[in-house]
Amino acid sequence: MPAGYIRLQSDTYSGFALLRSNLASHGDADMAKSVAYGKQIQIYRLAKAAAPTPTDFTDAFDTMFDSTIPL
C-alpha cells in the first residue's frame, strides 16, 4: 500500500461514503469551509491512482432517505 493512502476494501463493485462535518457555526463561511474540506476526499481504485477519475459528490441536504442498516 503506498504511503498516504487508506485502503477500504469493498465487497461489491461500487461504493459510497457519507461525510458529516462538525461546524463551528452555521454561518455561510463555516458551511463553505466544511464543503470545501469534504470535497478534498477522493475515492477511486488504487489501479487508477496515477490518473484517478473525479469523485462524484451528491449533496443530500434536505433529502429524505432511509439510513436503516438491513439485517
ChimeraX commands (.cxc) that place a marker at each C-alpha (Angstrom):
marker #1 position 0.00,0.00,0.00 radius 0.5
marker #1 position 1.50,3.37,-0.99 radius 0.5
marker #1 position 2.18,5.90,1.76 radius 0.5
marker #1 position -0.66,8.38,2.29 radius 0.5
marker #1 position -3.43,6.00,1.16 radius 0.5
marker #1 position -6.18,4.49,3.28 radius 0.5
marker #1 position -7.37,1.14,1.91 radius 0.5
marker #1 position -11.09,0.45,2.19 radius 0.5
marker #1 position -11.99,-2.97,0.82 radius 0.5
marker #1 position -15.42,-3.22,-0.80 radius 0.5
marker #1 position -17.49,-6.39,-1.09 radius 0.5
marker #1 position -19.13,-5.03,-4.25 radius 0.5
marker #1 position -18.05,-3.22,-7.40 radius 0.5
marker #1 position -19.49,0.08,-6.21 radius 0.5
marker #1 position -19.26,2.08,-3.05 radius 0.5
marker #1 position -20.14,5.33,-1.39 radius 0.5
marker #1 position -19.11,7.45,1.55 radius 0.5
marker #1 position -21.23,9.67,3.74 radius 0.5
marker #1 position -19.40,12.64,5.22 radius 0.5
marker #1 position -20.53,14.79,8.11 radius 0.5
marker #1 position -18.85,17.96,9.32 radius 0.5
marker #1 position -18.91,19.40,12.82 radius 0.5
marker #1 position -19.17,23.13,12.27 radius 0.5
marker #1 position -18.00,25.99,14.46 radius 0.5
marker #1 position -21.22,27.79,13.44 radius 0.5
marker #1 position -23.96,27.54,10.83 radius 0.5
marker #1 position -22.77,30.71,9.11 radius 0.5
marker #1 position -22.14,30.78,5.37 radius 0.5
marker #1 position -18.34,30.93,5.80 radius 0.5
marker #1 position -18.20,27.83,8.03 radius 0.5
marker #1 position -20.58,25.95,5.74 radius 0.5
marker #1 position -18.47,26.76,2.67 radius 0.5
marker #1 position -15.31,25.77,4.54 radius 0.5
marker #1 position -16.73,22.37,5.50 radius 0.5
marker #1 position -17.97,21.66,1.97 radius 0.5
marker #1 position -14.56,22.56,0.50 radius 0.5
marker #1 position -12.84,20.31,3.04 radius 0.5
marker #1 position -15.14,17.38,2.28 radius 0.5
marker #1 position -14.55,17.71,-1.47 radius 0.5
marker #1 position -10.85,17.03,-0.90 radius 0.5
marker #1 position -11.79,13.37,-0.34 radius 0.5
marker #1 position -11.19,11.19,-3.37 radius 0.5
marker #1 position -12.48,7.65,-3.86 radius 0.5
marker #1 position -11.09,5.55,-6.70 radius 0.5
marker #1 position -9.49,2.22,-7.49 radius 0.5
marker #1 position -5.86,2.00,-6.48 radius 0.5
marker #1 position -5.06,0.82,-10.01 radius 0.5
marker #1 position -6.15,4.28,-11.22 radius 0.5
marker #1 position -4.02,6.20,-8.72 radius 0.5
marker #1 position -1.86,7.71,-11.48 radius 0.5
marker #1 position -4.92,9.21,-13.22 radius 0.5
marker #1 position -7.98,8.87,-10.94 radius 0.5
marker #1 position -11.43,9.61,-12.24 radius 0.5
marker #1 position -13.12,12.54,-10.47 radius 0.5
marker #1 position -15.16,11.68,-7.39 radius 0.5
marker #1 position -18.89,12.35,-7.87 radius 0.5
marker #1 position -20.34,14.36,-4.96 radius 0.5
marker #1 position -24.09,14.43,-4.32 radius 0.5
marker #1 position -25.43,16.94,-1.81 radius 0.5
marker #1 position -28.08,15.20,0.30 radius 0.5
marker #1 position -29.09,18.34,2.20 radius 0.5
marker #1 position -32.87,18.39,2.70 radius 0.5
marker #1 position -33.18,14.94,1.09 radius 0.5
marker #1 position -35.11,12.30,2.99 radius 0.5
marker #1 position -33.56,8.82,2.87 radius 0.5
marker #1 position -33.78,5.61,4.85 radius 0.5
marker #1 position -30.46,5.02,6.60 radius 0.5
marker #1 position -31.61,1.88,8.37 radius 0.5
marker #1 position -28.94,-0.82,8.16 radius 0.5
marker #1 position -30.53,-4.01,6.78 radius 0.5
marker #1 position -30.16,-7.14,8.87 radius 0.5
marker link #1:1,2 radius 0.2
marker link #1:2,3 radius 0.2
marker link #1:3,4 radius 0.2
marker link #1:4,5 radius 0.2
marker link #1:5,6 radius 0.2
marker link #1:6,7 radius 0.2
marker link #1:7,8 radius 0.2
marker link #1:8,9 radius 0.2
marker link #1:9,10 radius 0.2
marker link #1:10,11 radius 0.2
marker link #1:11,12 radius 0.2
marker link #1:12,13 radius 0.2
marker link #1:13,14 radius 0.2
marker link #1:14,15 radius 0.2
marker link #1:15,16 radius 0.2
marker link #1:16,17 radius 0.2
marker link #1:17,18 radius 0.2
marker link #1:18,19 radius 0.2
marker link #1:19,20 radius 0.2
marker link #1:20,21 radius 0.2
marker link #1:21,22 radius 0.2
marker link #1:22,23 radius 0.2
marker link #1:23,24 radius 0.2
marker link #1:24,25 radius 0.2
marker link #1:25,26 radius 0.2
marker link #1:26,27 radius 0.2
marker link #1:27,28 radius 0.2
marker link #1:28,29 radius 0.2
marker link #1:29,30 radius 0.2
marker link #1:30,31 radius 0.2
marker link #1:31,32 radius 0.2
marker link #1:32,33 radius 0.2
marker link #1:33,34 radius 0.2
marker link #1:34,35 radius 0.2
marker link #1:35,36 radius 0.2
marker link #1:36,37 radius 0.2
marker link #1:37,38 radius 0.2
marker link #1:38,39 radius 0.2
marker link #1:39,40 radius 0.2
marker link #1:40,41 radius 0.2
marker link #1:41,42 radius 0.2
marker link #1:42,43 radius 0.2
marker link #1:43,44 radius 0.2
marker link #1:44,45 radius 0.2
marker link #1:45,46 radius 0.2
marker link #1:46,47 radius 0.2
marker link #1:47,48 radius 0.2
marker link #1:48,49 radius 0.2
marker link #1:49,50 radius 0.2
marker link #1:50,51 radius 0.2
marker link #1:51,52 radius 0.2
marker link #1:52,53 radius 0.2
marker link #1:53,54 radius 0.2
marker link #1:54,55 radius 0.2
marker link #1:55,56 radius 0.2
marker link #1:56,57 radius 0.2
marker link #1:57,58 radius 0.2
marker link #1:58,59 radius 0.2
marker link #1:59,60 radius 0.2
marker link #1:60,61 radius 0.2
marker link #1:61,62 radius 0.2
marker link #1:62,63 radius 0.2
marker link #1:63,64 radius 0.2
marker link #1:64,65 radius 0.2
marker link #1:65,66 radius 0.2
marker link #1:66,67 radius 0.2
marker link #1:67,68 radius 0.2
marker link #1:68,69 radius 0.2
marker link #1:69,70 radius 0.2
marker link #1:70,71 radius 0.2
view
